[in-house]
Amino acid sequence: MASNRLRLHHGNAMRIGDTVYFTSGGKGSQPILTAVEIQSGKILWQERSIPKATFVWADEKLITLDGDGNLMIAHPSPQGFKIAAKAELLTSLSWTPPALVGTRLYIRDRRNMMAVDLG
């Protein structure tokens, strides 16, 4: 199924169960965190408050780093995106997906790299 309303604009997509989560958008449009049902291609929801984002799935949580450097621990579902914790950690463009090794999460922006122990 194809749609002009959906375009993987930035970072990576994450499939969890029968839903795919990703930042949709394009050049000149505001990025939108989007959830799409795999089987039908139906857009389940879109969240404009989270700018371009990248993801890692661990321990039944979606570790999300947005383009502004905010790290979020979230519980996504077909019904919505519930943020359990949020911290402003980086100050420059943060477009690289986080890397998780054990309980240590590595994140970076254009100027800095950081390790955060999630244990």
NUMI-738713 format. One record per atom (N, C-alpha, C): atom name; x, y, z. Coordinates in Angstrom, 3 decimals, always signed. Atoms other than C-alpha are relative to their C-alpha. Last residue first. Layout:
<tibas>
TIBA   zaza         c1         c2         c3
TIBA     CA          X          Y          Z
...
</tibas>
This chain:
<tibas>
TIBA   zaza         c1         c2         c3
TIBA      N     +0.205     +1.075     -0.965
TIBA     CA    +20.096     +0.327    +34.746
TIBA      C     -0.557     +0.500     +1.276
TIBA      N     +1.445     +0.149     -0.230
TIBA     CA    +19.594     +3.103    +32.179
TIBA      C     -0.316     -1.072     +1.036
TIBA      N     +0.272     +1.329     -0.567
TIBA     CA    +23.222     +4.209    +32.268
TIBA      C     -1.479     -0.072     +0.357
TIBA      N     +0.971     -0.096     -1.087
TIBA     CA    +23.577     +7.174    +29.905
TIBA      C     -0.277     -1.409     +0.494
TIBA      N     +0.446     +1.316     -0.426
TIBA     CA    +26.617     +7.533    +27.648
TIBA      C     -0.909     +0.177     +1.221
TIBA      N     +0.301     +0.227     -1.414
TIBA     CA    +27.064    +10.840    +25.869
TIBA      C     -0.389     -1.455     +0.211
TIBA      N     +0.433     +1.383     -0.133
TIBA     CA    +28.484    +12.169    +22.624
TIBA      C     -0.147     -0.292     +1.486
TIBA      N     -0.317     +0.800     -1.183
TIBA     CA    +28.731    +15.852    +21.868
TIBA      C     -0.472     -1.433     -0.144
TIBA      N     -1.137     -0.487     -0.783
TIBA     CA    +28.843    +18.370    +19.048
TIBA      C     +0.465     -0.946     +1.092
TIBA      N     -1.088     -0.434     +0.881
TIBA     CA    +26.572    +17.241    +16.207
TIBA      C     +1.250     +0.429     +0.753
TIBA      N     +0.480     -1.041     +0.893
TIBA     CA    +24.387    +15.226    +18.571
TIBA      C     +1.179     +0.432     -0.863
TIBA      N     -0.874     -1.085     +0.418
TIBA     CA    +25.064    +11.962    +20.266
TIBA      C     -0.767     +1.031     -0.800
TIBA      N     +0.700     -0.968     +0.830
TIBA     CA    +23.517     +9.122    +22.208
TIBA      C     +0.989     +1.082     -0.408
TIBA      N     -0.894     -0.983     +0.605
TIBA     CA    +24.930     +5.950    +23.747
TIBA      C     -0.820     +0.889     -0.929
TIBA      N     +0.516     -0.577     +1.232
TIBA     CA    +22.664     +3.990    +26.086
TIBA      C     +0.971     +1.075     -0.478
TIBA      N     -0.585     -1.298     +0.354
TIBA     CA    +24.254     +1.768    +28.741
TIBA      C     -0.498     +0.438     -1.381
TIBA      N     +0.878     -1.041     -0.534
TIBA     CA    +22.080     -1.004    +30.181
TIBA      C     +0.521     +1.398     -0.332
TIBA      N     +0.336     +0.338     -1.389
TIBA     CA    +23.602     -3.747    +28.062
TIBA      C     -1.012     +1.002     +0.520
TIBA      N     -0.902     +1.119     -0.277
TIBA     CA    +24.745     -1.921    +24.936
TIBA      C     -0.188     -0.347     +1.478
TIBA      N     +0.115     +0.568     -1.339
TIBA     CA    +22.040     +0.373    +23.549
TIBA      C     +0.904     -1.209     +0.102
TIBA      N     -0.520     +1.374     -0.006
TIBA     CA    +22.735     +2.616    +20.555
TIBA      C     -0.023     -0.493     +1.438
TIBA      N     -0.725     +0.444     -1.190
TIBA     CA    +20.661     +5.756    +20.011
TIBA      C     +0.488     -1.435     -0.183
TIBA      N     +0.754     +0.873     -0.911
TIBA     CA    +19.707     +6.702    +16.441
TIBA      C     +0.848     -0.392     +1.214
TIBA      N     -0.520     +1.362     +0.002
TIBA     CA    +21.730     +9.619    +15.040
TIBA      C     -0.823     -0.868     +0.948
TIBA      N     +0.651     +0.801     +1.023
TIBA     CA    +19.724    +12.778    +14.326
TIBA      C     +0.460     -1.448     -0.025
TIBA      N     -0.186     +1.378     -0.468
TIBA     CA    +20.442    +14.880    +17.383
TIBA      C     -0.723     -0.936     -0.955
TIBA      N     +0.790     +0.956     +0.776
TIBA     CA    +20.898    +18.455    +16.132
TIBA      C     +0.350     -1.434     +0.375
TIBA      N     -0.123     -0.236     +1.425
TIBA     CA    +22.544    +20.400    +18.986
TIBA      C     -0.867     -1.017     -0.750
TIBA      N     +0.370     -1.376     +0.348
TIBA     CA    +21.800    +20.732    +22.693
TIBA      C     +0.053     +0.313     -1.488
TIBA      N     -0.893     -0.515     +1.031
TIBA     CA    +21.778    +17.207    +24.124
TIBA      C     -0.502     +1.351     -0.487
TIBA      N     -1.395     +0.382     -0.204
TIBA     CA    +20.334    +15.888    +27.382
TIBA      C     +0.975     +0.598     -1.006
TIBA      N     -0.692     -0.778     +1.018
TIBA     CA    +16.810    +17.246    +27.890
TIBA      C     +1.497     -0.229     +0.200
TIBA      N     -1.119     -0.820     -0.457
TIBA     CA    +15.207    +14.466    +29.922
TIBA      C     +0.617     +0.719     -1.186
TIBA      N     -0.586     -0.853     +1.034
TIBA     CA    +11.856    +12.679    +29.596
TIBA      C     +1.114     +0.828     +0.607
TIBA      N     -1.080     -0.835     -0.518
TIBA     CA    +10.192     +9.822    +31.456
TIBA      C     +0.594     +0.793     -1.153
TIBA      N     -0.177     +0.324     -1.416
TIBA     CA     +7.019     +7.729    +31.078
TIBA      C     +1.073     +0.876     +0.643
TIBA      N     -1.370     -0.244     -0.448
TIBA     CA     +5.881     +9.216    +27.748
TIBA      C     +0.071     -0.243     +1.505
TIBA      N     -0.035     -0.449     -1.391
TIBA     CA     +2.637     +7.645    +26.511
TIBA      C     +1.453     +0.118     +0.454
TIBA      N     -1.413     -0.015     -0.374
TIBA     CA     +2.326     +7.457    +22.713
TIBA      C     +0.098     +0.587     +1.400
TIBA      N     -0.718     -1.243     -0.293
TIBA     CA     -1.162     +6.595    +21.503
TIBA      C     +1.424     -0.232     +0.454
TIBA      N     +0.865     -1.079     -0.465
TIBA     CA     -3.955     +4.080    +20.778
TIBA      C     +0.740     +1.310     +0.254
TIBA      N     +0.840     -0.443     +1.109
TIBA     CA     -1.989     +1.598    +18.633
TIBA      C     -0.919     +1.167     +0.385
TIBA      N     +1.055     +0.981     +0.245
TIBA     CA     +0.495     +1.531    +21.495
TIBA      C     -0.779     +0.468     -1.218
TIBA      N     +0.869     -0.226     +1.157
TIBA     CA     +3.716     +3.263    +22.425
TIBA      C     -1.052     -1.096     -0.092
TIBA      N     +0.801     +1.206     +0.193
TIBA     CA     +5.088     +3.154    +25.960
TIBA      C     -0.936     +0.272     -1.175
TIBA      N     +1.420     -0.059     +0.321
TIBA     CA     +7.808     +5.774    +26.159
TIBA      C     -0.610     -1.387     -0.131
TIBA      N     +0.362     +1.400     -0.172
TIBA     CA    +11.218     +6.501    +27.626
TIBA      C     -1.519     -0.027     -0.159
TIBA      N     +1.272     +0.393     -0.596
TIBA     CA    +12.235     +9.863    +26.253
TIBA      C     -0.079     -1.511     +0.125
TIBA      N     +0.083     +1.452     -0.123
TIBA     CA    +15.574    +11.515    +25.500
TIBA      C     -1.294     -0.337     +0.730
TIBA      N     +0.786     +0.479     -1.134
TIBA     CA    +15.363    +15.116    +24.325
TIBA      C     -0.086     -1.519     -0.043
TIBA      N     -0.841     +0.542     -1.064
TIBA     CA    +18.207    +16.172    +22.042
TIBA      C     -0.744     -0.447     +1.231
TIBA      N     -0.431     -1.090     -0.869
TIBA     CA    +16.266    +18.515    +19.714
TIBA      C     +0.853     -0.485     +1.169
TIBA      N     -1.008     -0.806     +0.680
TIBA     CA    +16.032    +15.887    +16.969
TIBA      C     +0.510     +1.170     +0.806
TIBA      N     +0.509     -0.891     +1.041
TIBA     CA    +14.184    +13.517    +19.263
TIBA      C     +1.121     +0.885     -0.535
TIBA      N     -0.819     -1.212     -0.021
TIBA     CA    +15.707    +10.536    +21.020
TIBA      C     -0.531     +0.902     -1.099
TIBA      N     +0.175     -0.954     +1.087
TIBA     CA    +13.223     +7.772    +21.828
TIBA      C     +0.910     +1.205     +0.207
TIBA      N     -0.947     -1.047     -0.365
TIBA     CA    +13.682     +4.653    +23.930
TIBA      C     +0.082     +0.924     -1.207
TIBA      N     -0.585     -0.622     +1.172
TIBA     CA    +10.563     +2.632    +23.194
TIBA      C     +0.864     +1.156     +0.473
TIBA      N     +0.060     -1.462     +0.026
TIBA     CA     +9.851     +0.410    +26.167
TIBA      C     +0.646     +0.492     -1.281
TIBA      N     +1.387     -0.410     +0.215
TIBA     CA     +9.018     -3.312    +26.459
TIBA      C     -0.186     +1.518     +0.037
TIBA      N     +0.737     +0.212     -1.243
TIBA     CA    +12.507     -3.990    +27.910
TIBA      C     -1.441     +0.517     -0.085
TIBA      N     -0.634     +0.828     -1.027
TIBA     CA    +14.224     -2.500    +24.875
TIBA      C     -0.917     -0.089     +1.214
TIBA      N     +1.003     +0.742     -0.767
TIBA     CA    +13.178     -0.906    +21.570
TIBA      C     +0.725     -0.892     +0.987
TIBA      N     -0.525     +1.316     -0.373
TIBA     CA    +15.567     +1.750    +20.184
TIBA      C     -1.086     -0.648     +0.859
TIBA      N     +0.502     +0.921     -1.020
TIBA     CA    +14.262     +4.811    +18.359
TIBA      C     +0.904     -1.204     +0.228
TIBA      N     -0.586     +1.313     +0.259
TIBA     CA    +14.936     +7.942    +16.337
TIBA      C     -0.272     -0.880     +1.212
TIBA      N     -0.398     +0.898     -1.085
TIBA     CA    +12.855    +11.120    +16.315
TIBA      C     +0.615     -1.284     -0.534
TIBA      N     -0.727     +1.137     +0.574
TIBA     CA    +12.136    +14.216    +14.226
TIBA      C     +0.559     -0.883     +1.102
TIBA      N     -0.663     -0.229     +1.281
TIBA     CA     +9.992    +16.490    +16.384
TIBA      C     +0.722     -1.254     -0.487
TIBA      N     -1.315     +0.626     -0.036
TIBA     CA     +7.582    +15.245    +19.061
TIBA      C     +0.657     +0.204     -1.360
TIBA      N     -0.824     -0.613     -1.052
TIBA     CA     +4.611    +17.582    +19.625
TIBA      C     +1.403     -0.602     +0.094
TIBA      N     -0.819     -1.118     +0.492
TIBA     CA     +3.028    +16.706    +16.253
TIBA      C     +0.962     +0.562     +1.052
TIBA      N     -0.312     -0.868     -1.139
TIBA     CA     +1.721    +13.270    +17.268
TIBA      C     +0.971     +1.085     -0.454
TIBA      N     -1.161     -0.823     +0.308
TIBA     CA     -0.023    +11.206    +14.565
TIBA      C     +0.168     +1.002     +1.128
TIBA      N     -0.091     -1.317     -0.627
TIBA     CA     -2.431     +8.342    +15.175
TIBA      C     +1.242     +0.723     -0.495
TIBA      N     +0.702     +0.139     -1.278
TIBA     CA     -3.632     +5.003    +13.797
TIBA      C     -0.014     +1.314     +0.770
TIBA      N     -0.665     -0.861     -0.982
TIBA     CA     -2.743     +5.683    +10.156
TIBA      C     -0.813     -0.063     +1.283
TIBA      N     +0.792     -1.059     -0.632
TIBA     CA     -4.164     +2.708     +8.266
TIBA      C     +0.858     +0.787     +0.989
TIBA      N     -0.615     -1.269     +0.364
TIBA     CA     -1.678     +0.724     +6.167
TIBA      C     -0.724     +1.200     +0.600
TIBA      N     +0.887     -0.845     +0.802
TIBA     CA     -4.071     -2.227     +6.422
TIBA      C     +0.670     +1.261     -0.534
TIBA      N     +0.858     +0.728     +0.937
TIBA     CA     -1.854     -5.054     +7.646
TIBA      C     -0.777     +0.904     -0.946
TIBA      N     -0.717     +0.711     +1.062
TIBA     CA     +0.947     -3.017     +9.229
TIBA      C     -0.944     -0.580     -1.053
TIBA      N     +0.321     +1.423     -0.089
TIBA     CA     -1.135     -0.525    +11.246
TIBA      C     +0.601     -0.713     -1.217
TIBA      N     +0.729     +0.570     +1.125
TIBA     CA     +0.617     +2.843    +11.161
TIBA      C     -0.211     -1.485     +0.239
TIBA      N     +0.199     +1.432     -0.221
TIBA     CA     +1.786     +5.024    +14.050
TIBA      C     -0.884     -0.526     -1.119
TIBA      N     +1.147     +0.675     +0.598
TIBA     CA     +3.199     +8.464    +13.233
TIBA      C     -0.024     -1.473     +0.374
TIBA      N     -0.139     +1.364     -0.489
TIBA     CA     +5.493    +11.019    +14.877
TIBA      C     -1.290     -0.737     -0.361
TIBA      N     +1.081     +0.469     -0.858
TIBA     CA     +4.976    +14.057    +12.654
TIBA      C     +0.309     -1.429     +0.431
TIBA      N     -0.011     +1.438     -0.281
TIBA     CA     +7.681    +16.115    +10.954
TIBA      C     -1.070     -0.375     +1.019
TIBA      N     -0.322     +0.292     -1.393
TIBA     CA     +6.601    +19.595     +9.826
TIBA      C     +0.007     -1.507     +0.219
TIBA      N     +1.151     +0.263     -0.865
TIBA     CA     +6.665    +19.966     +6.062
TIBA      C     +0.471     -0.333     +1.411
TIBA      N     +0.975     -1.081     -0.035
TIBA     CA     +9.182    +21.688     +3.781
TIBA      C     -1.221     -0.260     +0.860
TIBA      N     -0.612     -1.307     +0.131
TIBA     CA    +11.133    +18.589     +2.892
TIBA      C     -1.098     +1.067     -0.035
TIBA      N     -0.811     -0.194     +1.185
TIBA     CA     +9.176    +15.626     +4.027
TIBA      C     +0.573     +1.391     -0.005
TIBA      N     -0.074     -1.389     +0.439
TIBA     CA     +7.123    +14.174     +6.776
TIBA      C     +0.824     +0.088     -1.256
TIBA      N     +0.469     -0.198     +1.371
TIBA     CA     +6.653    +11.018     +8.783
TIBA      C     +0.094     +1.484     -0.333
TIBA      N     +0.250     -1.406     +0.276
TIBA     CA     +8.664    +10.204    +11.886
TIBA      C     -0.352     +0.127     -1.471
TIBA      N     -1.064     -0.723     +0.699
TIBA     CA     +8.281     +6.516    +12.630
TIBA      C     -0.374     +1.470     -0.115
TIBA      N     -0.117     -1.363     -0.511
TIBA     CA     +6.245     +3.902    +14.513
TIBA      C     +1.172     +0.667     -0.714
TIBA      N     -1.294     -0.616     +0.296
TIBA     CA     +5.118     +0.667    +12.848
TIBA      C     -0.048     +1.447     +0.461
TIBA      N     -0.039     -1.449     +0.215
TIBA     CA     +2.256     -1.352    +14.349
TIBA      C     +1.433     +0.442     -0.288
TIBA      N     +0.577     -0.274     +1.316
TIBA     CA     +1.389     -5.061    +14.205
TIBA      C     -0.007     +1.483     -0.348
TIBA      N     +1.245     +0.717     +0.263
TIBA     CA     +3.655     -6.035    +17.085
TIBA      C     -0.458     +0.264     -1.419
TIBA      N     +0.319     +0.623     -1.279
TIBA     CA     +6.274     -3.338    +17.509
TIBA      C     -1.363     -0.655     -0.173
TIBA      N     +1.201     +0.832     +0.009
TIBA     CA     +7.883     -2.244    +14.271
TIBA      C     -0.132     -0.669     +1.358
TIBA      N     -0.013     +1.093     -0.969
TIBA     CA    +10.319     +0.645    +14.664
TIBA      C     -1.320     -0.756     -0.091
TIBA      N     +1.365     +0.395     -0.348
TIBA     CA    +11.192     +3.076    +11.886
TIBA      C     +0.109     -1.181     +0.955
TIBA      N     +0.391     +1.386     +0.215
TIBA     CA    +14.554     +4.791    +11.642
TIBA      C     -1.479     -0.193     +0.326
TIBA      N     -0.375     +1.048     -0.941
TIBA     CA    +15.909     +8.272    +11.297
TIBA      C     -0.464     -1.373     -0.402
TIBA      N     -1.200     -0.151     -0.816
TIBA     CA    +14.066    +10.932     +9.384
TIBA      C     +0.227     -1.242     +0.838
TIBA      N     -0.738     -1.235     +0.204
TIBA     CA    +11.390    +11.468     +6.806
TIBA      C     +1.366     -0.023     +0.666
TIBA      N     -1.013     +0.126     -1.049
TIBA     CA     +9.796     +8.089     +6.415
TIBA      C     +0.985     +1.128     -0.221
TIBA      N     -1.352     +0.001     +0.546
TIBA     CA     +7.003     +9.361     +4.189
TIBA      C     +0.964     -0.095     +1.181
TIBA      N     -1.043     +0.629     -0.811
TIBA     CA     +3.313     +8.858     +4.762
TIBA      C     +1.335     +0.034     -0.724
TIBA      N     +0.012     -0.554     -1.360
TIBA     CA     +0.490    +11.110     +3.536
TIBA      C     +1.120     -0.541     +0.855
TIBA      N     -0.701     -1.277     +0.038
TIBA     CA     +1.232    +10.410     -0.134
TIBA      C     +0.064     +0.634     +1.382
TIBA      N     +0.770     -1.153     -0.444
TIBA     CA     +0.238     +6.817     +0.532
TIBA      C     +0.858     +1.243     -0.122
TIBA      N     -0.740     -1.253     +0.080
TIBA     CA     +1.300     +3.482     -0.876
TIBA      C     -0.909     +1.134     +0.437
TIBA      N     +0.846     -1.187     +0.000
TIBA     CA     +0.000     +0.000     +0.000
TIBA      C     +0.882     +1.238     +0.000
</tibas>
